[in-house]
Amino acid sequence: MHLCGWTVKKCVISLDEEIKQDYPKLIDIVLKKFTHHANETVEWHIFNTMIQQDEENIESFLMRLKLQAKKCNYVIPARNVEVEINDIQQTVALDLEGISETLIRDRIVVGIADHATKTRLLRDHNLTLETAVSLVKAVEMADKRIQTLLTTNAASIDAIGRKRPGVLSKPQINKRDKTQNPQARSRCGYCGNQHQLGIPDLCRA
């Protein structure tokens, strides 16, 4: 007991000497006093409102659901049930151990983020936890492959664009240069020849 904290020591000190001498009983009392008893109603509420988070894959979501389901005591042990079949009373073993898997499966269907995947899950009349997880995994892998291809293609197009030389545009001729440049030659409207306009001696007409 010297390894326990002061809170546990105070609890032990307050007990009767008879209980202190009975080690198994002492341990049982201490465990009952300091063991946290979860509120199953709260744990059920948490489980039934769990949804897939952004960027969370199905493996992580499934793990969170399983951990939370353990707190809810969803697993029901097998039991024998008396039933009457063809007027004969018989004992039938009712195995309900799979109820937790059924609830986790339903929570995946309700909480899955992708609407198209949710629709595919709802279309399966014989959906199990295993098939639900497999389907969601397949969708996630396909989405990753598509995203990788899109990223690769975009990078390739960008690289090609950087390597291609720019298209050389034709030099724009400034029309004003023709009139402002004294050496500019144009077709004369009088003689039909090309010469510098504005100089009568160059016109043959």
Disulfide bonds with the S-S distance in Angstrom:
none
